[in-house]
Amino acid sequence: MRQQRTVGAIVEIPLEAGKKAYGRILGEASFAFYDYVNDGEPVVLADLVAKPILFIVAVYSDAVTQGRWQKIGRLPLEPTLQTLPLKFIQDALDETRFKVYDNGVIRPATREACVGLERVAVWEPEHVESRLSDHYKGQPNEWVIQLRMR
């Protein structure tokens, strides 16, 4: 079922073996993914959004607009989710040069300032699903490894 991308909407994400994970549509192309998985039983949205966030990344909009991830409700964004976390950019030609992406503003940065940040990237929905599945299996994820700082 086709849907619109709605900031604050909560989406249900199908994983392996009938498991479901949950994310939240944020500003720009970003989504927050909660540390919660179940077998698809109904979820109390207020309880879900109180769970810790595993990670925030940009995802291609077709995850929602093509109906891969179904919206199950919407709540206003908490103030902490209205500003996106910093992300890093590593120069492809000179891997010793870094920049920080801060909500549309790019500025030079040190390697140390980029430690622990996500790389600027737009994720395919299936790669996010893989990352979530691997998290719950306690194993490394190939996409996280590919995107980590060199």
C-alpha positions in Angstrom: 0.0 0.0 0.0 1.4 3.4 -1.0 1.9 5.9 1.8 3.2 9.4 2.3 6.3 10.2 4.3 5.0 11.9 7.5 7.3 13.2 10.1 6.6 11.6 13.5 5.0 8.5 12.0 6.0 5.2 13.4 6.7 2.4 11.0 6.8 -1.3 11.4 9.7 -3.0 9.8 9.6 -6.7 8.8 12.6 -8.8 9.8 13.4 -12.5 9.5 11.3 -15.2 11.1 8.2 -13.0 11.4 9.9 -10.5 13.7 9.0 -6.8 13.6 11.2 -3.8 14.4 10.1 -0.2 14.7 11.3 3.1 13.5 10.2 6.7 13.4 10.2 9.1 10.5 12.3 12.2 11.3 13.1 15.4 9.4 15.0 15.4 6.0 15.4 11.7 5.0 16.2 10.4 8.5 14.7 7.7 10.6 15.2 6.7 14.2 15.2 3.0 15.0 14.1 1.8 18.4 15.7 -1.0 20.4 12.5 -3.1 20.4 11.5 -6.2 18.4 8.5 -8.4 18.7 6.5 -11.0 16.8 4.1 -8.5 15.3 1.7 -8.1 18.2 0.1 -4.7 18.7 2.4 -2.0 20.1 1.5 0.8 22.5 3.1 3.8 20.7 3.8 5.8 23.8 5.7 2.8 25.2 7.6 2.2 22.0 8.9 5.8 21.7 10.2 5.6 25.3 12.5 2.7 24.2 16.2 3.6 23.5 17.1 4.5 20.0 19.7 2.2 18.4 20.7 4.5 15.5 19.5 7.3 13.3 20.2 7.2 9.6 18.8 8.6 6.3 16.8 6.0 4.3 15.4 6.2 0.8 11.8 7.3 1.0 10.5 4.4 -1.0 10.7 2.3 2.2 7.6 4.2 3.2 6.1 5.5 -0.1 6.1 2.0 -1.7 4.7 0.4 1.4 7.7 -1.8 2.4 7.5 -0.3 5.9 3.9 0.3 7.0 3.0 3.3 9.1 1.2 2.2 12.3 0.6 5.6 14.0 2.0 9.0 14.6 3.1 11.0 17.6 4.6 14.5 17.7 8.4 14.3 17.7 10.1 14.9 21.1 12.5 17.9 21.1 15.5 15.6 21.1 14.5 14.1 17.7 13.8 17.5 16.1 17.6 18.1 15.7 19.4 15.3 13.8 22.7 14.0 15.2 26.0 14.9 13.6 27.4 12.7 10.8 30.8 12.5 9.4 32.3 12.8 5.8 35.6 11.2 5.1 37.4 12.5 2.0 37.5 9.7 -0.6 40.9 10.8 -2.0 42.6 11.8 1.3 41.3 9.6 4.1 43.0 11.8 6.7 40.6 14.6 5.9 37.2 14.8 7.6 34.1 17.0 7.8 31.1 17.0 10.0 27.6 17.3 8.6 25.4 19.3 11.1 21.8 19.6 9.9 22.7 21.0 6.5 26.0 22.7 7.5 29.3 21.1 6.6 32.4 22.1 8.4 36.0 20.7 8.7 36.6 18.3 11.6 39.3 16.2 13.1 39.2 12.4 13.0 38.7 12.5 16.7 35.6 14.6 16.4 34.1 12.1 14.0 34.7 9.0 16.2 31.3 7.4 17.1 29.3 9.3 14.4 27.5 7.7 11.5 28.9 8.3 8.0 26.8 10.5 5.8 24.9 8.0 3.6 21.4 7.2 2.5 20.5 3.6 3.4 18.5 1.1 1.3 15.6 -0.2 3.4 16.9 -3.8 3.1 20.2 -2.7 4.5 18.6 -1.2 7.5 16.6 -4.4 8.0 19.9 -6.4 7.8 21.4 -4.1 10.4 18.5 -4.5 12.7 18.5 -8.3 12.3 22.2 -8.5 12.9 21.9 -6.3 16.0 19.4 -8.8 17.6 21.5 -11.7 16.6 24.6 -10.1 18.2 26.6 -10.2 15.0 28.5 -7.6 13.0 26.7 -6.0 10.0 28.3 -5.8 6.6 26.9 -2.4 5.8 28.0 -0.9 9.1 31.5 -2.3 8.4 31.6 -0.9 4.9 30.6 2.6 6.1 32.8 2.8 9.2 35.7 5.3 9.4 38.9 4.1 7.6 
